[in-house]
Amino acid sequence: MAAAGRYQSLRVRVPDRPGSLAGLLRELAAVSANVLSVEHERTTAQLDLGEVEIAVVLETRGPDHAREVVAALQRVGYAVSDG
C-alpha cells in the first residue's frame, strides 16, 4: 500500500471548539478517505490561540485521490500540510 502511494499523512489546523474534529472527519468521509489514525495536538508553538492541529494518516485510492483529498479540505477552508 505504501509503495502504491495509498497512505497519506496530513496535518490540519482547526478551531479548538467542540465538533471541529467531527467536522474534519465528515469532510474526509465525503471524499472517501479511510482514516487509519488520528492525533490531536494543542501544545505546539506554531499554533495560534484557540487552534489545534490534527494529524491524520489516511488510506486513499492512490496519488490522484490523495491530491483530491487535500484539495477538498482546502476548498472548505482547512489549513493543510504534509504530516
Phi and psi in radians as a Rosetta constraint file:
Dihedral C 1 N 2 CA 2 C 2 CIRCULARHARMONIC -1.134 0.35
Dihedral N 2 CA 2 C 2 N 3 CIRCULARHARMONIC -0.740 0.35
Dihedral C 2 N 3 CA 3 C 3 CIRCULARHARMONIC -1.131 0.35
Dihedral N 3 CA 3 C 3 N 4 CIRCULARHARMONIC -0.504 0.35
Dihedral C 3 N 4 CA 4 C 4 CIRCULARHARMONIC -1.472 0.35
Dihedral N 4 CA 4 C 4 N 5 CIRCULARHARMONIC 0.003 0.35
Dihedral C 4 N 5 CA 5 C 5 CIRCULARHARMONIC 1.286 0.35
Dihedral N 5 CA 5 C 5 N 6 CIRCULARHARMONIC 0.476 0.35
Dihedral C 5 N 6 CA 6 C 6 CIRCULARHARMONIC -1.623 0.35
Dihedral N 6 CA 6 C 6 N 7 CIRCULARHARMONIC -0.176 0.35
Dihedral C 6 N 7 CA 7 C 7 CIRCULARHARMONIC -1.674 0.35
Dihedral N 7 CA 7 C 7 N 8 CIRCULARHARMONIC 2.417 0.35
Dihedral C 7 N 8 CA 8 C 8 CIRCULARHARMONIC -2.401 0.35
Dihedral N 8 CA 8 C 8 N 9 CIRCULARHARMONIC 2.257 0.35
Dihedral C 8 N 9 CA 9 C 9 CIRCULARHARMONIC -1.943 0.35
Dihedral N 9 CA 9 C 9 N 10 CIRCULARHARMONIC 2.224 0.35
Dihedral C 9 N 10 CA 10 C 10 CIRCULARHARMONIC -2.294 0.35
Dihedral N 10 CA 10 C 10 N 11 CIRCULARHARMONIC 2.688 0.35
Dihedral C 10 N 11 CA 11 C 11 CIRCULARHARMONIC -2.105 0.35
Dihedral N 11 CA 11 C 11 N 12 CIRCULARHARMONIC 2.224 0.35
Dihedral C 11 N 12 CA 12 C 12 CIRCULARHARMONIC -2.226 0.35
Dihedral N 12 CA 12 C 12 N 13 CIRCULARHARMONIC 2.236 0.35
Dihedral C 12 N 13 CA 13 C 13 CIRCULARHARMONIC -1.582 0.35
Dihedral N 13 CA 13 C 13 N 14 CIRCULARHARMONIC 2.328 0.35
Dihedral C 13 N 14 CA 14 C 14 CIRCULARHARMONIC -2.383 0.35
Dihedral N 14 CA 14 C 14 N 15 CIRCULARHARMONIC 2.778 0.35
Dihedral C 14 N 15 CA 15 C 15 CIRCULARHARMONIC -1.116 0.35
Dihedral N 15 CA 15 C 15 N 16 CIRCULARHARMONIC 2.518 0.35
Dihedral C 15 N 16 CA 16 C 16 CIRCULARHARMONIC -1.490 0.35
Dihedral N 16 CA 16 C 16 N 17 CIRCULARHARMONIC 1.373 0.35
Dihedral C 16 N 17 CA 17 C 17 CIRCULARHARMONIC -2.626 0.35
Dihedral N 17 CA 17 C 17 N 18 CIRCULARHARMONIC 2.735 0.35
Dihedral C 17 N 18 CA 18 C 18 CIRCULARHARMONIC -0.971 0.35
Dihedral N 18 CA 18 C 18 N 19 CIRCULARHARMONIC 2.367 0.35
Dihedral C 18 N 19 CA 19 C 19 CIRCULARHARMONIC 1.678 0.35
Dihedral N 19 CA 19 C 19 N 20 CIRCULARHARMONIC -0.205 0.35
Dihedral C 19 N 20 CA 20 C 20 CIRCULARHARMONIC -1.135 0.35
Dihedral N 20 CA 20 C 20 N 21 CIRCULARHARMONIC -0.756 0.35
Dihedral C 20 N 21 CA 21 C 21 CIRCULARHARMONIC -1.131 0.35
Dihedral N 21 CA 21 C 21 N 22 CIRCULARHARMONIC -0.750 0.35
Dihedral C 21 N 22 CA 22 C 22 CIRCULARHARMONIC -1.067 0.35
Dihedral N 22 CA 22 C 22 N 23 CIRCULARHARMONIC -0.674 0.35
Dihedral C 22 N 23 CA 23 C 23 CIRCULARHARMONIC -1.112 0.35
Dihedral N 23 CA 23 C 23 N 24 CIRCULARHARMONIC -0.747 0.35
Dihedral C 23 N 24 CA 24 C 24 CIRCULARHARMONIC -1.095 0.35
Dihedral N 24 CA 24 C 24 N 25 CIRCULARHARMONIC -0.784 0.35
Dihedral C 24 N 25 CA 25 C 25 CIRCULARHARMONIC -1.117 0.35
Dihedral N 25 CA 25 C 25 N 26 CIRCULARHARMONIC -0.615 0.35
Dihedral C 25 N 26 CA 26 C 26 CIRCULARHARMONIC -1.071 0.35
Dihedral N 26 CA 26 C 26 N 27 CIRCULARHARMONIC -0.770 0.35
Dihedral C 26 N 27 CA 27 C 27 CIRCULARHARMONIC -1.109 0.35
Dihedral N 27 CA 27 C 27 N 28 CIRCULARHARMONIC -0.710 0.35
Dihedral C 27 N 28 CA 28 C 28 CIRCULARHARMONIC -1.141 0.35
Dihedral N 28 CA 28 C 28 N 29 CIRCULARHARMONIC -0.707 0.35
Dihedral C 28 N 29 CA 29 C 29 CIRCULARHARMONIC -1.123 0.35
Dihedral N 29 CA 29 C 29 N 30 CIRCULARHARMONIC -0.640 0.35
Dihedral C 29 N 30 CA 30 C 30 CIRCULARHARMONIC -1.104 0.35
Dihedral N 30 CA 30 C 30 N 31 CIRCULARHARMONIC -0.456 0.35
Dihedral C 30 N 31 CA 31 C 31 CIRCULARHARMONIC -1.829 0.35
Dihedral N 31 CA 31 C 31 N 32 CIRCULARHARMONIC 0.283 0.35
Dihedral C 31 N 32 CA 32 C 32 CIRCULARHARMONIC 1.055 0.35
Dihedral N 32 CA 32 C 32 N 33 CIRCULARHARMONIC 0.621 0.35
Dihedral C 32 N 33 CA 33 C 33 CIRCULARHARMONIC -1.591 0.35
Dihedral N 33 CA 33 C 33 N 34 CIRCULARHARMONIC 2.246 0.35
Dihedral C 33 N 34 CA 34 C 34 CIRCULARHARMONIC -1.560 0.35
Dihedral N 34 CA 34 C 34 N 35 CIRCULARHARMONIC 2.071 0.35
Dihedral C 34 N 35 CA 35 C 35 CIRCULARHARMONIC -1.420 0.35
Dihedral N 35 CA 35 C 35 N 36 CIRCULARHARMONIC 2.117 0.35
Dihedral C 35 N 36 CA 36 C 36 CIRCULARHARMONIC -1.692 0.35
Dihedral N 36 CA 36 C 36 N 37 CIRCULARHARMONIC -0.604 0.35
Dihedral C 36 N 37 CA 37 C 37 CIRCULARHARMONIC -2.714 0.35
Dihedral N 37 CA 37 C 37 N 38 CIRCULARHARMONIC 2.722 0.35
Dihedral C 37 N 38 CA 38 C 38 CIRCULARHARMONIC -2.397 0.35
Dihedral N 38 CA 38 C 38 N 39 CIRCULARHARMONIC 2.347 0.35
Dihedral C 38 N 39 CA 39 C 39 CIRCULARHARMONIC -2.290 0.35
Dihedral N 39 CA 39 C 39 N 40 CIRCULARHARMONIC 2.272 0.35
Dihedral C 39 N 40 CA 40 C 40 CIRCULARHARMONIC -1.872 0.35
Dihedral N 40 CA 40 C 40 N 41 CIRCULARHARMONIC 2.015 0.35
Dihedral C 40 N 41 CA 41 C 41 CIRCULARHARMONIC -2.087 0.35
Dihedral N 41 CA 41 C 41 N 42 CIRCULARHARMONIC 2.207 0.35
Dihedral C 41 N 42 CA 42 C 42 CIRCULARHARMONIC -2.198 0.35
Dihedral N 42 CA 42 C 42 N 43 CIRCULARHARMONIC 0.136 0.35
Dihedral C 42 N 43 CA 43 C 43 CIRCULARHARMONIC -2.093 0.35
Dihedral N 43 CA 43 C 43 N 44 CIRCULARHARMONIC 0.305 0.35
Dihedral C 43 N 44 CA 44 C 44 CIRCULARHARMONIC -1.480 0.35
Dihedral N 44 CA 44 C 44 N 45 CIRCULARHARMONIC 2.626 0.35
Dihedral C 44 N 45 CA 45 C 45 CIRCULARHARMONIC -1.166 0.35
Dihedral N 45 CA 45 C 45 N 46 CIRCULARHARMONIC -0.380 0.35
Dihedral C 45 N 46 CA 46 C 46 CIRCULARHARMONIC -1.353 0.35
Dihedral N 46 CA 46 C 46 N 47 CIRCULARHARMONIC -0.205 0.35
Dihedral C 46 N 47 CA 47 C 47 CIRCULARHARMONIC -1.476 0.35
Dihedral N 47 CA 47 C 47 N 48 CIRCULARHARMONIC 2.496 0.35
Dihedral C 47 N 48 CA 48 C 48 CIRCULARHARMONIC -1.360 0.35
Dihedral N 48 CA 48 C 48 N 49 CIRCULARHARMONIC 2.803 0.35
Dihedral C 48 N 49 CA 49 C 49 CIRCULARHARMONIC -1.039 0.35
Dihedral N 49 CA 49 C 49 N 50 CIRCULARHARMONIC 2.354 0.35
Dihedral C 49 N 50 CA 50 C 50 CIRCULARHARMONIC 1.414 0.35
Dihedral N 50 CA 50 C 50 N 51 CIRCULARHARMONIC 0.339 0.35
Dihedral C 50 N 51 CA 51 C 51 CIRCULARHARMONIC -2.304 0.35
Dihedral N 51 CA 51 C 51 N 52 CIRCULARHARMONIC 2.541 0.35
Dihedral C 51 N 52 CA 52 C 52 CIRCULARHARMONIC -2.242 0.35
Dihedral N 52 CA 52 C 52 N 53 CIRCULARHARMONIC 2.789 0.35
Dihedral C 52 N 53 CA 53 C 53 CIRCULARHARMONIC -2.014 0.35
Dihedral N 53 CA 53 C 53 N 54 CIRCULARHARMONIC 2.309 0.35
Dihedral C 53 N 54 CA 54 C 54 CIRCULARHARMONIC -1.974 0.35
Dihedral N 54 CA 54 C 54 N 55 CIRCULARHARMONIC 2.122 0.35
Dihedral C 54 N 55 CA 55 C 55 CIRCULARHARMONIC -1.686 0.35
Dihedral N 55 CA 55 C 55 N 56 CIRCULARHARMONIC 2.216 0.35
Dihedral C 55 N 56 CA 56 C 56 CIRCULARHARMONIC -2.204 0.35
Dihedral N 56 CA 56 C 56 N 57 CIRCULARHARMONIC 2.504 0.35
Dihedral C 56 N 57 CA 57 C 57 CIRCULARHARMONIC -1.953 0.35
Dihedral N 57 CA 57 C 57 N 58 CIRCULARHARMONIC 2.223 0.35
Dihedral C 57 N 58 CA 58 C 58 CIRCULARHARMONIC -2.090 0.35
Dihedral N 58 CA 58 C 58 N 59 CIRCULARHARMONIC 2.704 0.35
Dihedral C 58 N 59 CA 59 C 59 CIRCULARHARMONIC -1.852 0.35
Dihedral N 59 CA 59 C 59 N 60 CIRCULARHARMONIC 2.202 0.35
Dihedral C 59 N 60 CA 60 C 60 CIRCULARHARMONIC -2.090 0.35
Dihedral N 60 CA 60 C 60 N 61 CIRCULARHARMONIC 3.091 0.35
Dihedral C 60 N 61 CA 61 C 61 CIRCULARHARMONIC -1.429 0.35
Dihedral N 61 CA 61 C 61 N 62 CIRCULARHARMONIC -0.121 0.35
Dihedral C 61 N 62 CA 62 C 62 CIRCULARHARMONIC 2.559 0.35
Dihedral N 62 CA 62 C 62 N 63 CIRCULARHARMONIC -3.064 0.35
Dihedral C 62 N 63 CA 63 C 63 CIRCULARHARMONIC -1.008 0.35
Dihedral N 63 CA 63 C 63 N 64 CIRCULARHARMONIC -0.692 0.35
Dihedral C 63 N 64 CA 64 C 64 CIRCULARHARMONIC -1.120 0.35
Dihedral N 64 CA 64 C 64 N 65 CIRCULARHARMONIC -0.771 0.35
Dihedral C 64 N 65 CA 65 C 65 CIRCULARHARMONIC -1.137 0.35
Dihedral N 65 CA 65 C 65 N 66 CIRCULARHARMONIC -0.664 0.35
Dihedral C 65 N 66 CA 66 C 66 CIRCULARHARMONIC -1.049 0.35
Dihedral N 66 CA 66 C 66 N 67 CIRCULARHARMONIC -0.727 0.35
Dihedral C 66 N 67 CA 67 C 67 CIRCULARHARMONIC -1.148 0.35
Dihedral N 67 CA 67 C 67 N 68 CIRCULARHARMONIC -0.655 0.35
Dihedral C 67 N 68 CA 68 C 68 CIRCULARHARMONIC -1.089 0.35
Dihedral N 68 CA 68 C 68 N 69 CIRCULARHARMONIC -0.688 0.35
Dihedral C 68 N 69 CA 69 C 69 CIRCULARHARMONIC -1.063 0.35
Dihedral N 69 CA 69 C 69 N 70 CIRCULARHARMONIC -0.858 0.35
Dihedral C 69 N 70 CA 70 C 70 CIRCULARHARMONIC -1.086 0.35
Dihedral N 70 CA 70 C 70 N 71 CIRCULARHARMONIC -0.784 0.35
Dihedral C 70 N 71 CA 71 C 71 CIRCULARHARMONIC -1.069 0.35
Dihedral N 71 CA 71 C 71 N 72 CIRCULARHARMONIC -0.714 0.35
Dihedral C 71 N 72 CA 72 C 72 CIRCULARHARMONIC -1.125 0.35
Dihedral N 72 CA 72 C 72 N 73 CIRCULARHARMONIC -0.734 0.35
Dihedral C 72 N 73 CA 73 C 73 CIRCULARHARMONIC -1.146 0.35
Dihedral N 73 CA 73 C 73 N 74 CIRCULARHARMONIC -0.750 0.35
Dihedral C 73 N 74 CA 74 C 74 CIRCULARHARMONIC -1.138 0.35
Dihedral N 74 CA 74 C 74 N 75 CIRCULARHARMONIC -0.626 0.35
Dihedral C 74 N 75 CA 75 C 75 CIRCULARHARMONIC -1.036 0.35
Dihedral N 75 CA 75 C 75 N 76 CIRCULARHARMONIC -0.616 0.35
Dihedral C 75 N 76 CA 76 C 76 CIRCULARHARMONIC -1.622 0.35
Dihedral N 76 CA 76 C 76 N 77 CIRCULARHARMONIC 0.125 0.35
Dihedral C 76 N 77 CA 77 C 77 CIRCULARHARMONIC 1.821 0.35
Dihedral N 77 CA 77 C 77 N 78 CIRCULARHARMONIC 0.068 0.35
Dihedral C 77 N 78 CA 78 C 78 CIRCULARHARMONIC -1.360 0.35
Dihedral N 78 CA 78 C 78 N 79 CIRCULARHARMONIC 2.468 0.35
Dihedral C 78 N 79 CA 79 C 79 CIRCULARHARMONIC -1.525 0.35
Dihedral N 79 CA 79 C 79 N 80 CIRCULARHARMONIC 2.011 0.35
Dihedral C 79 N 80 CA 80 C 80 CIRCULARHARMONIC -2.089 0.35
Dihedral N 80 CA 80 C 80 N 81 CIRCULARHARMONIC 2.390 0.35
Dihedral C 80 N 81 CA 81 C 81 CIRCULARHARMONIC -2.404 0.35
Dihedral N 81 CA 81 C 81 N 82 CIRCULARHARMONIC 2.850 0.35
Dihedral C 81 N 82 CA 82 C 82 CIRCULARHARMONIC -1.159 0.35
Dihedral N 82 CA 82 C 82 N 83 CIRCULARHARMONIC 2.470 0.35
